[in-house]
Amino acid sequence: MFIVDTELRKREAAGKPIRIGMVGAGFMARGIAMQIARHVPGLELVAISNRNVEAARLAFADAGVEGAKFVSSPTALEAAIAARRPAVTDDPFLLCDAEGIDAIVEVTGAVEFSSHVAMRAIAGGKHLALMNAELDSTIGPLLKVYADRAGVIVTNTEGDQPGVIMNLYRWVQGIGIRPVLCGNIKGLHDPYRNPTTQEGFAHKWGMKAPMVTSFADGTKISFENAIVANATGMRVAKRGMHGPTVEPGTPIQDAVGWYPLHDLIDGPGIVDYVVGAMPNPGVFVLGTTECPTERHYLSLYKLGPGPLYCFYWPYHLCHFEVPTTVARAVLFNDAAIAPKGPPTVDVVATAKIDLTAGATIDGIGHYMTYGIAENADVAHRDRLLPMGLAEGCRLKRSVPKDQVLTYDDVTLPAGRLSDRLRAEQDVMFFGSPAASAGPATLKREPVTA
């Protein structure tokens, strides 16, 4: 959206930059801070919250911004913003509550913690950009309802695959072609990878091993494709998606022959992925048209004879494009990607190893579970355990490797906001909560620190 840079320059010239608070100071967050500070006029990162305050201070320093002030109250934060002095804190709710911040960028990848931040940001009248596929996939449709009521935008981000796919999807629609598959290009998919196997790669790039593992074991792509499905109304053709593996270097244009045509044409379309194709790590959309004249033109323009046509974007650049997402939300009330209504695809927890009764499930990208995509109505009907809620659950019984977990297999941790919100989302869109806790989980309590 090249109109965004023009509008941001106007904001910069008027001395009215969009003011951003960021929650998280990890690998991606540091890149976002650098991009805003060095390359995007019209945006100002005014505060970073992180559990380790020194990491927040370092994120500013790496971006060339010195003199960040520690604040511990909304008043102190508001004073720092007014003085154009960057602020750091260990309390994310200060960013959600303080006047003078237009948008919150959430970059933690956590679910329970981020559910508190998201609800507080929306209540505080802040636009919310989630670089957090885990949260978005788990309770994104409900967050969209709350955001609409509050008159703010909740959106996942460009740069990450969901936002890039949605930009391409909207472009394909805009030229009159019906999208029937939204796809992701992967270089590796092995559901049994774990932090030990991925430690070397993580160390090389300065990332955390569980994050890298969630990419390799398929959990992250399941979350990302669920977000795309929820934004478009698409589904998955089967549990786990088709996910064909092709010869390394195979051009993505060949994707028109990799998926059963009836899965694409009959119904709302599907989300899926491929392993091994090029350009990696790009995204693609398969579209179709019934118009003979349009088919003639598409053939002339070297897209093939049909009935499927492949459109692709050769890369996704993660933190580089996040500032554009924020600007679209604040300037144009436009979400890069957000749920359009009821959830259509969910991500369900699956045993990575034989799980033993009495064990407590570890986190996303760890040793015990991986996530796979399933249609949301099936997940609700069969009471399948959402991957975003699996961490911290205690196993009531043993579960064999590769079996999908259900709510009946586990005891949920007590008192989690994410469970309450998920139950509320289930009731709103499916008429009943899938969790065994039942309607009592819907008790509304204030979100506090």
NUKE-67967 format. One line per 5 residues: number of its first residue (from 1); their letters; for each residue z, x, y of C-alpha. Coordinates in pm, 1 decimal. Each point is the difference from the previous one (the first is absolute). Layout:
NUM> a> Z,X,Y ~ ...;
This chain:
1> mfivd> 0.0,0.0,0.0 ~ -127.6,214.3,282.6 ~ 118.3,-249.3,261.2 ~ 356.2,114.6,-76.9 ~ -38.5,347.3,148.7;
6> telrk> -137.4,-146.1,324.0 ~ 294.5,-236.7,36.1 ~ 249.2,274.4,-78.6 ~ -145.8,218.8,274.1 ~ 45.8,-289.1,240.7;
11> reaag> 366.0,-24.6,-102.7 ~ 40.1,374.5,48.0 ~ -161.0,-9.8,344.9 ~ 224.0,-290.0,102.8 ~ 310.3,185.3,-116.5;
16> kpiri> 79.5,-275.4,-250.6 ~ -26.2,159.5,-345.1 ~ 74.5,-194.5,-314.4 ~ 346.1,112.7,-103.7 ~ 65.5,59.5,-367.6;
21> gmvga> 314.7,46.1,-205.4 ~ -45.9,159.6,-341.4 ~ 229.2,-36.9,-299.7 ~ -30.7,297.4,-233.2 ~ -65.2,369.8,55.0;
26> gfmar> -160.3,109.8,-325.6 ~ -340.6,145.5,-77.8 ~ -212.0,-287.4,134.7 ~ 233.0,-75.7,289.6 ~ -29.4,355.7,128.1;
31> giamq> -377.2,-35.0,-1.3 ~ 21.5,-326.9,194.9 ~ 227.0,157.9,259.7 ~ -242.3,289.2,45.3 ~ -300.8,-228.8,27.8;
36> iarhv> 158.0,-220.0,266.8 ~ 139.5,285.2,205.8 ~ -307.9,221.4,-5.6 ~ -303.1,-222.2,-26.5 ~ 54.1,-363.2,100.7;
41> pglel> 31.9,-82.1,369.6 ~ 159.3,-333.2,73.7 ~ 254.8,24.0,-280.3 ~ 347.6,149.6,29.3 ~ 233.4,68.8,-289.8;
46> vaisn> 334.0,-61.0,169.5 ~ 241.4,15.0,-294.7 ~ 27.2,103.8,-363.5 ~ 271.3,-121.2,-234.7 ~ 77.7,188.3,-317.6;
51> rnvea> 303.9,34.6,-223.8 ~ -19.3,375.0,62.2 ~ -16.4,17.2,378.3 ~ -110.2,362.6,-1.0 ~ -314.3,-101.0,-189.0;
56> arlaf> -74.1,-250.0,276.7 ~ 54.7,268.2,262.5 ~ -229.0,234.5,-194.9 ~ -273.1,-264.0,-15.0 ~ 1.7,-14.6,379.2;
61> adagv> 9.4,380.4,30.0 ~ -291.1,47.6,-240.7 ~ -196.4,-241.7,216.2 ~ 73.3,214.8,304.3 ~ 263.4,-233.7,142.0;
66> egakf> 324.3,179.7,85.5 ~ 335.4,-118.1,127.4 ~ 51.7,-304.1,-222.0 ~ 334.8,-162.8,73.5 ~ 231.3,-144.4,-263.7;
71> vsspt> 93.9,-361.8,74.2 ~ 245.2,-229.8,-172.2 ~ -27.3,-326.4,192.5 ~ -275.6,-229.0,130.0 ~ 113.5,72.5,354.5;
76> aleaa> -35.3,375.2,-48.7 ~ -340.0,-44.2,-160.4 ~ -120.5,-223.9,281.6 ~ 118.6,256.9,253.9 ~ -190.3,274.9,-181.7;
81> iaarr> -314.7,-212.2,-7.1 ~ 31.1,-73.6,372.2 ~ 40.8,371.9,67.9 ~ -308.0,81.5,-217.0 ~ 216.7,214.7,-223.8;
86> pavtd> -64.5,-13.1,-376.0 ~ 291.3,-123.2,-208.6 ~ 118.8,52.0,-356.6 ~ 256.9,-197.4,-194.6 ~ 122.3,-71.6,-350.8;
91> dpfll> 17.1,-375.5,71.9 ~ -340.3,-171.2,-36.9 ~ 136.1,-326.8,137.1 ~ 30.4,156.4,344.3 ~ -378.6,23.8,8.9;
96> cdaeg> -32.9,-361.8,-112.8 ~ 244.5,-130.9,261.1 ~ -69.1,213.3,308.4 ~ -206.9,-121.6,292.2 ~ -299.4,211.4,91.7;
101> idaiv> -147.3,47.0,-349.5 ~ -319.0,-192.4,-76.7 ~ -45.9,81.1,-367.7 ~ 181.5,144.4,-298.2 ~ -180.8,222.0,-249.5;
106> evtga> 181.0,-0.3,-336.2 ~ -82.2,306.0,-213.1 ~ 269.6,29.6,-265.9 ~ -152.2,-145.7,-318.2 ~ 336.3,-157.6,-81.2;
111> vefss> 31.3,-371.5,-77.4 ~ 363.2,-105.4,42.6 ~ 61.2,214.2,308.3 ~ -332.6,-98.2,155.8 ~ 54.2,-370.5,-57.9;
116> hvamr> 295.7,23.4,238.5 ~ -204.0,194.4,253.2 ~ -294.8,-239.4,-19.8 ~ 209.1,-312.6,49.3 ~ 193.2,156.9,285.7;
121> aiagg> -319.8,120.5,170.6 ~ -155.9,-345.3,-22.6 ~ 319.9,-161.0,130.8 ~ -8.1,250.9,286.8 ~ -349.6,-108.6,100.1;
126> khlal> -165.7,324.5,-105.2 ~ -342.8,29.8,-153.3 ~ 36.7,165.0,-339.8 ~ -239.3,249.4,-159.8 ~ 86.6,73.5,-362.0;
131> mnael> -108.5,327.5,-152.6 ~ 192.3,-138.3,-293.7 ~ -214.1,-156.4,-270.9 ~ 305.8,-47.4,-220.5 ~ 171.7,-238.5,242.6;
136> dstig> -320.6,-175.2,101.4 ~ -100.2,-73.8,-358.0 ~ 346.9,-130.6,-86.1 ~ 81.3,-231.3,292.3 ~ -293.2,37.0,240.0;
141> pllkv> -104.8,-368.4,-9.4 ~ 349.9,-107.8,103.7 ~ 17.2,264.1,274.2 ~ -327.8,-138.7,135.5 ~ 156.3,-346.1,22.1;
146> yadra> 297.3,135.7,194.0 ~ -225.9,207.7,224.9 ~ -218.1,-300.5,80.5 ~ 307.3,-200.8,95.3 ~ 118.4,281.8,226.1;
151> gvivt> -341.6,45.8,161.6 ~ -43.5,360.3,-115.9 ~ -244.8,180.5,-225.1 ~ 94.7,145.7,-336.6 ~ -269.3,223.8,-144.0;
156> ntegd> -61.9,273.3,-249.4 ~ -182.7,298.8,138.3 ~ -345.5,140.0,34.1 ~ -30.5,345.0,-149.6 ~ 169.1,-113.8,-318.5;
161> qpgvi> -245.8,-160.6,-239.0 ~ 98.0,-365.6,61.9 ~ -81.9,17.0,370.0 ~ -321.5,193.8,-58.1 ~ -108.8,-245.1,-270.4;
166> mnlyr> 75.0,-294.9,227.0 ~ -203.5,147.9,284.3 ~ -291.7,37.7,-241.7 ~ 55.3,-349.2,-141.7 ~ -13.4,-151.8,348.8;
171> wvqgi> -312.2,200.1,81.9 ~ -175.6,-114.3,-317.8 ~ 91.8,-360.8,76.2 ~ -122.7,48.1,354.0 ~ -353.8,84.8,-110.8;
176> girpv> -15.3,-314.1,-212.9 ~ 73.4,146.9,-342.5 ~ 267.1,-156.7,-226.3 ~ 250.2,264.3,-118.3 ~ 75.3,-44.5,-369.3;
181> lcgni> 187.3,323.3,-82.0 ~ 221.5,222.2,210.7 ~ 43.9,337.9,-161.6 ~ 180.9,329.0,17.7 ~ -133.9,336.7,-119.3;
186> kglhd> 246.2,218.7,-191.2 ~ -14.2,350.2,-137.5 ~ 280.6,-43.7,-256.4 ~ 177.1,-281.3,-179.9 ~ 266.2,77.1,-259.9;
191> pyrnp> 287.2,-250.5,-22.9 ~ 226.3,252.8,-171.2 ~ 9.3,256.5,279.1 ~ 346.6,70.2,141.3 ~ 164.7,219.2,268.2;
196> ttqeg> 12.9,294.7,-238.0 ~ -373.2,-6.0,-74.1 ~ -84.3,-46.8,369.5 ~ 248.7,250.6,143.8 ~ -254.6,276.7,49.3;
201> fahkw> -247.2,-218.2,188.4 ~ 276.7,-144.2,214.2 ~ 130.7,344.1,90.1 ~ -347.8,121.5,93.3 ~ -47.3,-276.1,255.7;
206> gmkap> 356.8,-31.4,125.7 ~ 48.6,-345.5,-150.3 ~ 268.5,-156.3,-217.1 ~ -69.8,-3.3,-372.1 ~ 77.8,-373.2,-50.1;
211> mvtsf> -247.9,-91.0,272.3 ~ -269.5,209.4,-166.7 ~ 91.2,-151.4,-336.6 ~ -47.3,-353.6,130.6 ~ -357.3,95.3,89.0;
216> adgtk> -69.4,154.4,-340.4 ~ 161.3,-265.2,-221.4 ~ -188.9,-289.3,158.8 ~ 294.5,-164.7,172.8 ~ -117.8,70.5,353.3;
221> isfen> -353.0,-123.4,-59.8 ~ 143.5,-317.6,-150.2 ~ 210.6,-56.9,311.7 ~ -296.0,73.6,225.8 ~ -238.1,-228.0,-185.7;
226> aivan> 259.7,-276.5,-3.4 ~ 13.8,22.5,379.9 ~ -378.5,-29.9,18.6 ~ 2.3,-296.7,-237.5 ~ 269.3,-175.3,201.8;
231> atgmr> -202.8,51.8,317.7 ~ -326.6,-127.9,-145.4 ~ 101.3,-255.4,-262.3 ~ -147.2,213.6,-278.2 ~ 159.1,43.4,-342.7;
236> vakrg> -5.6,247.9,-287.2 ~ -236.8,-61.4,-288.9 ~ 269.7,98.5,-247.1 ~ 346.7,156.2,-2.8 ~ -32.3,358.7,116.2;
241> mhgpt> -358.1,-52.4,128.9 ~ -313.7,132.4,-170.9 ~ 28.8,351.5,145.4 ~ -306.5,160.7,-160.5 ~ -11.3,377.9,-35.6;
246> vepgt> -337.9,157.0,70.6 ~ -143.5,349.3,-17.6 ~ 145.8,206.3,285.1 ~ -233.5,-3.8,297.5 ~ -175.8,-324.9,-91.8;
251> piqda> -115.9,-165.3,325.5 ~ 193.9,-309.2,96.0 ~ -326.6,-190.7,51.6 ~ -13.4,-29.7,-380.3 ~ 306.7,-226.6,17.0;
256> vgwyp> -231.9,-302.1,7.6 ~ -21.4,36.7,-379.7 ~ 360.1,84.6,-91.4 ~ 171.9,-341.1,9.4 ~ -73.2,-327.9,-183.7;
261> lhdli> -215.3,-203.6,237.0 ~ 174.8,-328.3,-77.7 ~ 336.7,149.5,110.3 ~ -149.6,65.2,340.8 ~ -227.9,-297.5,58.4;
266> dgpgi> 206.8,-282.7,-151.0 ~ 302.5,-47.8,224.0 ~ 148.1,169.4,304.3 ~ -93.0,356.4,-102.6 ~ 220.7,277.4,-134.7;
271> vdyvv> 172.9,320.5,99.0 ~ -48.3,301.1,-225.8 ~ -50.7,376.6,-8.4 ~ -201.8,276.9,-162.9 ~ 99.2,348.7,-113.9;
276> gampn> -235.9,292.8,47.3 ~ -261.8,-135.5,238.8 ~ -102.3,158.4,327.7 ~ 71.4,0.3,284.7 ~ 364.4,45.6,-89.6;
281> pgvfv> 236.8,-113.1,149.4 ~ -212.7,-272.1,154.7 ~ -6.3,-377.5,-31.0 ~ -274.0,-248.0,-77.9 ~ -91.8,-366.2,16.7;
286> lgtte> -250.4,-172.4,-225.0 ~ -173.6,-295.0,159.9 ~ -266.2,-253.4,-83.0 ~ -231.4,-248.7,164.1 ~ -211.1,-283.3,-137.5;
291> cpter> -251.2,16.1,283.1 ~ -336.0,143.7,-121.7 ~ -86.6,124.3,347.8 ~ 329.3,187.0,33.5 ~ -53.5,151.2,-345.5;
296> hylsl> -344.0,115.1,108.7 ~ 144.1,174.2,306.0 ~ 284.4,158.2,-197.0 ~ -247.8,136.9,-251.0 ~ -208.4,139.8,286.6;
301> yklgp> 312.2,169.3,135.5 ~ 54.9,174.9,-336.1 ~ 295.7,-204.7,-123.4 ~ -178.1,-96.9,-321.0 ~ -143.5,-318.5,-148.9;
306> gplyc> 326.9,-194.0,-23.6 ~ 167.1,-225.7,-80.9 ~ 280.1,243.2,91.7 ~ -7.2,244.9,288.4 ~ 238.9,289.8,53.0;
311> fywpy> 146.5,80.3,339.9 ~ 239.9,290.9,30.7 ~ 204.4,212.9,234.8 ~ 26.2,362.3,-111.2 ~ 361.1,76.5,86.2;
316> hlchf> 336.0,-129.0,113.3 ~ 187.1,214.8,246.5 ~ 354.1,-138.4,-26.7 ~ 202.1,86.7,309.6 ~ -303.3,72.4,219.8;
321> evptt> -82.2,-370.8,32.9 ~ 347.9,-149.7,30.0 ~ -5.9,9.8,384.0 ~ -308.1,-224.2,-3.9 ~ 187.5,-253.1,-212.8;
326> varav> 285.3,-13.7,249.9 ~ -238.4,-34.4,293.2 ~ -186.7,-288.2,-167.6 ~ 326.1,-184.7,-56.3 ~ 137.1,46.4,351.8;
331> lfnda> -321.1,-28.2,201.7 ~ -191.9,-261.1,-198.2 ~ 254.3,-171.4,-230.0 ~ -223.5,111.3,-286.1 ~ 136.1,115.7,-333.5;
336> aiapk> -190.5,272.6,-181.6 ~ 104.5,-171.3,-322.9 ~ 255.7,-272.7,-61.5 ~ 53.9,-277.3,-257.2 ~ -210.5,-310.0,62.5;
341> gpptv> 233.3,-240.2,-180.4 ~ 157.2,-22.3,-345.9 ~ 10.5,322.4,-201.8 ~ -288.0,31.2,-244.3 ~ 79.6,333.8,-167.1;
346> dvvat> 335.8,157.0,-81.2 ~ 104.5,337.7,-142.8 ~ 221.4,-18.4,-308.1 ~ 228.0,263.8,-148.6 ~ -110.4,150.1,-332.0;
351> akidl> 189.9,237.6,-227.6 ~ -126.7,358.4,31.3 ~ 219.9,104.2,-292.9 ~ 209.6,-185.2,-254.6 ~ 279.7,-144.1,212.2;
356> tagat> 351.0,-36.3,-136.6 ~ 240.6,-286.8,56.6 ~ 266.4,86.8,254.8 ~ -216.2,245.5,195.9 ~ -57.2,-42.3,372.1;
361> idgig> -364.3,10.3,105.5 ~ -91.2,288.6,227.6 ~ -232.9,-10.7,298.8 ~ -370.7,-44.1,55.1 ~ -187.9,307.9,-111.4;
366> hymty> 281.9,120.3,-222.1 ~ 43.4,16.3,-377.4 ~ 63.0,-350.3,-130.1 ~ -259.3,-246.6,132.6 ~ -345.9,-31.8,147.0;
371> giaen> -152.3,-297.2,178.7 ~ -307.8,-197.9,-98.4 ~ -179.7,-281.5,181.8 ~ 23.8,-355.0,-130.5 ~ -97.5,-332.4,153.8;
376> advah> 293.6,-138.4,193.0 ~ -0.2,-342.1,-163.1 ~ 18.8,162.5,-344.6 ~ 275.6,237.4,111.8 ~ 201.2,-292.3,134.4;
381> rdrll> -59.8,-222.0,-304.1 ~ 102.4,273.0,-244.2 ~ 289.1,122.5,218.1 ~ -136.2,355.3,8.6 ~ 213.1,252.8,184.5;
386> pmgla> -159.9,116.1,327.6 ~ -37.7,377.0,13.0 ~ 136.3,-3.2,353.1 ~ 330.6,-142.9,-125.9 ~ 35.8,201.5,-322.4;
391> egcrl> 196.3,295.3,137.7 ~ 371.3,-37.5,-62.2 ~ -35.9,-279.4,-255.9 ~ 211.5,40.3,-312.5 ~ -169.1,-63.3,-334.6;
396> krsvp> 154.5,-275.1,-210.6 ~ -207.2,101.5,-302.1 ~ -229.7,275.3,-115.9 ~ -365.4,-22.9,104.6 ~ -277.0,192.9,-179.2;
401> kdqvl> -244.4,226.4,177.4 ~ -285.2,-182.0,180.9 ~ 167.4,-340.2,-14.7 ~ 23.8,-191.4,327.6 ~ 356.9,-76.9,100.6;
406> tyddv> 124.4,-347.7,85.2 ~ 294.4,-124.6,199.7 ~ 160.0,-89.0,-333.2 ~ 1.7,368.3,-96.6 ~ 214.5,112.1,292.6;
411> tlpag> 298.0,-68.0,219.3 ~ -86.2,24.3,368.2 ~ 227.3,204.0,226.8 ~ 235.6,-220.5,198.0 ~ -56.7,-88.6,362.3;
416> rlsdr> -351.3,132.0,63.4 ~ -189.8,-153.3,289.2 ~ -331.3,77.8,-169.2 ~ 95.0,-224.2,-294.2 ~ 95.1,-284.3,233.6;
421> lraeq> -324.0,30.3,192.1 ~ -206.0,15.7,-317.3 ~ 171.4,-314.4,-128.8 ~ -68.8,-171.2,330.4 ~ -365.6,103.2,-22.1;
426> dvmff> -21.5,-136.8,-355.2 ~ 142.0,-334.4,107.6 ~ -225.7,-18.2,304.3 ~ -322.3,63.5,-189.5 ~ 74.2,-95.8,-363.0;
431> gspaa> 274.0,-258.8,34.9 ~ 272.3,187.9,-187.2 ~ 150.6,349.9,-20.3 ~ -110.0,213.9,-293.0 ~ 329.5,191.0,-3.3;
436> sagpa> 278.1,-137.7,-215.6 ~ 232.5,1.4,300.3 ~ -158.9,-332.6,97.9 ~ 21.5,-188.7,327.9 ~ 335.7,156.9,91.1;
441> tlkre> -194.8,311.1,100.0 ~ -142.7,-194.0,291.6 ~ 324.5,2.1,196.3 ~ -92.1,126.6,345.5 ~ 213.2,279.0,132.4;
446> pvta> -50.2,207.7,314.6 ~ -170.0,333.0,-52.9 ~ 241.5,261.6,126.3 ~ 57.4,370.2,-32.5;
